[in-house]
Amino acid sequence: MTKIPAATASRLPALSTTVTPADEGTVPAAHGILLAHGATGSIEGNYAGLVPALAATGHTVVAPDYPGSGRTPRAEGPLELDALADALVAEAVAAGVETFTLIGFSLGTAVSVRAAARHPERVRGLVLTAGLAKPDHRTNIWLDLWLRLLDRGDYAGFAQARALSGLSPEALNSLPPAELAAVLDDSPDAPPAGSAEQTALVKEVDTTGDLAGITVPTLVVATTEDQLIHPSHSRYLAEHIPGAEYAEIATGHVPMVERPAEWEGMIVKFLGERGL
């Protein structure tokens, strides 16, 4: 059993974690699923639809919220990738899920890769959607804008920036008035409390040195209409993780919003075909 390094795990508040057991009557899967959500997101926001689909296939799903998301308290200082990866793994082990596939979205892809690098005996598979190994100039400009708006308390501007960067032009332009108003909610309570720390972490991630050592079955899903993280980042992940499978979905950064059934179908199909 891997001992989670105390020096990193102790820097974070206790994570609020939901454990969803496999549906009754399903054939138990070989192991569980651990979810890693995106920056300024949450388990509810990123994975609400996927969790029941995974449970229906016989997986126990462990779903921790990062500091400042869901019911997890906000961190007192900057987030670190190693600490966050270790904390998520510790949550799965504490839930009795000794080995698992990690499903990561956006920032969660870097968390997942780092967890696989630090805990190879735990991680048996990876699914990486709309991800990156290291931000480029375009992504950093978006992130700097998010941080500036959050620092100024400009929640209307933050909602607008997140809508422009998160949704494809087609999806944004097709929103009916009520849904557009919800997307542009300028309430200070709309973004998770830890949005600034999570955004700042994306600017710091660099898993380029981890990729060649990943040996587990991996699916990389590129979001081809992504305005925030260009699909070339997903292609890089697929090209540098040995044996990784690559798939594309024609959405903006949030496929769980634009094409949830297609996205869920890709993931469930991969897990079934690879025996995960």
Residue pairs with C-beta under 8 A, 6 or more apart in sequence:
1 93
2 89
2 119
2 121
2 122
4 86
4 87
4 89
4 90
4 93
5 82
5 86
8 80
8 82
8 83
8 86
8 87
9 83
9 86
9 87
9 90
11 75
11 77
11 80
11 83
12 67
12 75
12 79
12 83
12 84
12 87
13 67
13 72
13 73
13 74
13 75
13 76
14 72
14 73
15 64
15 65
15 66
15 67
15 72
15 87
15 88
15 91
16 64
16 65
16 70
16 71
16 72
17 62
17 63
17 64
17 65
17 91
17 94
17 95
18 43
18 51
18 61
18 62
18 63
19 60
19 61
19 62
19 63
19 95
20 51
20 52
20 54
20 55
20 60
20 61
20 63
21 55
21 60
22 28
22 29
22 55
22 57
22 58
22 59
22 60
23 55
23 56
23 58
26 55
26 56
26 57
26 58
27 58
28 58
29 57
29 58
29 59
29 60
29 271
29 276
30 99
30 124
30 275
30 276
31 97
31 98
31 99
31 100
31 101
31 124
31 276
32 59
32 60
32 61
32 62
32 92
32 95
32 97
32 99
32 100
32 101
33 54
33 59
33 60
33 61
33 62
33 100
33 101
33 102
33 103
34 62
34 64
34 88
34 89
34 91
34 92
34 97
34 100
34 101
34 102
34 103
34 115
35 43
35 46
35 47
35 50
35 51
35 61
35 62
35 63
35 64
35 102
35 103
35 104
35 108
36 88
36 102
36 103
36 104
36 105
36 107
36 108
36 109
36 111
36 112
36 115
37 43
37 45
37 46
37 47
37 65
37 66
37 69
37 105
37 106
37 107
37 108
38 46
38 105
38 106
38 107
38 108
38 130
39 106
39 107
39 195
39 198
39 199
39 201
39 202
40 146
40 162
40 191
40 192
40 195
40 198
40 199
41 69
41 105
41 106
41 192
42 65
42 69
42 70
42 192
43 51
43 63
43 64
43 65
43 69
43 70
44 70
46 105
46 108
46 254
46 256
47 63
47 103
47 105
47 256
48 256
49 256
49 260
49 264
50 103
50 256
50 260
50 263
50 264
50 267
51 61
51 63
53 264
53 267
53 268
54 61
54 267
54 268
54 271
55 61
57 268
57 271
57 272
59 271
60 95
60 97
62 91
62 92
62 95
62 97
62 100
64 72
64 87
64 88
64 91
65 71
65 72
66 72
66 79
66 84
66 194
66 198
67 73
67 74
67 75
67 79
67 194
67 197
68 74
68 75
68 192
68 193
68 194
68 195
68 197
68 198
69 192
69 193
69 194
69 198
70 192
72 194
74 193
74 194
74 197
75 194
75 197
78 197
78 200
78 201
79 194
79 197
79 198
79 200
79 201
80 201
81 110
81 111
81 114
81 201
81 204
81 205
81 207
82 114
82 118
84 111
84 201
85 111
85 112
85 114
85 115
85 118
85 119
86 115
86 118
86 119
88 102
88 111
88 115
89 115
89 118
89 119
89 122
92 98
92 100
92 122
93 122
98 122
99 121
99 122
99 123
99 124
100 122
100 123
100 124
101 123
101 124
101 125
101 126
101 127
101 271
101 276
102 111
102 112
102 115
102 116
102 123
102 125
102 126
102 127
103 112
103 126
103 127
103 129
103 267
104 110
104 111
104 112
104 113
104 126
104 127
104 128
104 129
104 131
105 129
105 130
105 131
105 256
106 129
106 130
106 131
106 132
106 202
106 228
106 229
106 253
107 198
107 201
107 202
107 205
108 131
109 128
109 129
109 130
109 131
109 132
109 237
110 131
110 132
110 133
110 202
110 205
110 207
112 123
112 126
112 128
113 126
113 128
113 133
113 207
113 210
113 211
113 214
113 237
114 207
114 210
115 122
115 123
116 123
116 126
116 210
116 214
116 216
117 207
117 210
117 213
117 214
120 213
120 215
120 216
123 216
124 216
124 217
124 276
125 216
125 217
125 218
125 271
125 274
125 276
126 214
126 216
126 217
126 218
126 219
126 241
127 218
127 219
127 221
127 267
127 270
127 271
128 218
128 219
128 220
128 221
128 234
128 237
129 220
129 221
129 223
129 234
129 255
129 263
130 221
130 222
130 223
130 226
130 228
130 229
130 234
130 253
130 254
130 255
131 220
131 229
131 233
131 234
131 237
132 139
132 202
132 205
132 229
132 233
132 234
132 236
132 237
133 205
133 206
133 207
133 208
133 211
133 233
133 236
133 237
133 240
134 205
134 206
134 207
134 208
135 143
135 202
135 203
135 205
135 229
136 230
136 233
138 230
139 202
139 228
139 229
139 230
139 233
140 203
142 161
142 165
142 228
143 199
143 200
143 202
143 203
144 203
145 161
146 158
146 161
146 162
146 195
146 199
147 196
147 199
147 200
149 155
149 157
149 158
149 161
150 158
150 191
150 195
150 196
150 199
151 196
153 188
155 186
155 187
155 188
155 190
155 191
156 184
156 186
158 191
159 183
159 184
159 185
159 186
159 190
159 191
160 184
162 191
163 172
163 183
163 184
164 172
164 227
165 227
165 228
165 253
166 227
166 228
166 252
166 253
166 254
166 257
167 183
167 227
167 252
167 253
167 254
167 257
167 258
168 225
168 226
168 227
168 250
168 251
168 252
168 258
169 225
169 227
169 252
170 225
171 251
171 252
171 257
171 258
172 180
172 183
172 252
175 183
192 198
208 240
211 237
211 240
211 241
212 240
212 241
212 242
214 241
214 242
214 244
215 242
217 243
217 245
217 270
217 274
217 276
218 238
218 241
218 243
218 244
218 245
219 244
219 245
219 246
219 247
219 266
219 267
219 270
220 234
220 235
220 237
220 238
220 241
220 244
220 245
220 246
220 247
221 234
221 247
221 248
221 249
221 255
221 263
221 266
221 267
222 231
222 234
222 235
222 238
222 246
222 247
222 248
222 249
223 229
223 231
223 234
223 248
223 249
223 251
223 252
223 253
223 254
223 255
224 231
224 248
224 249
224 250
224 251
225 250
225 251
225 252
226 251
226 252
226 253
227 252
227 253
228 252
228 253
229 253
231 248
234 246
235 246
237 244
238 244
238 245
238 246
245 270
247 266
249 255
249 259
249 262
249 263
249 266
250 259
251 257
251 258
251 259
251 263
252 258
255 262
255 263
256 263
270 276
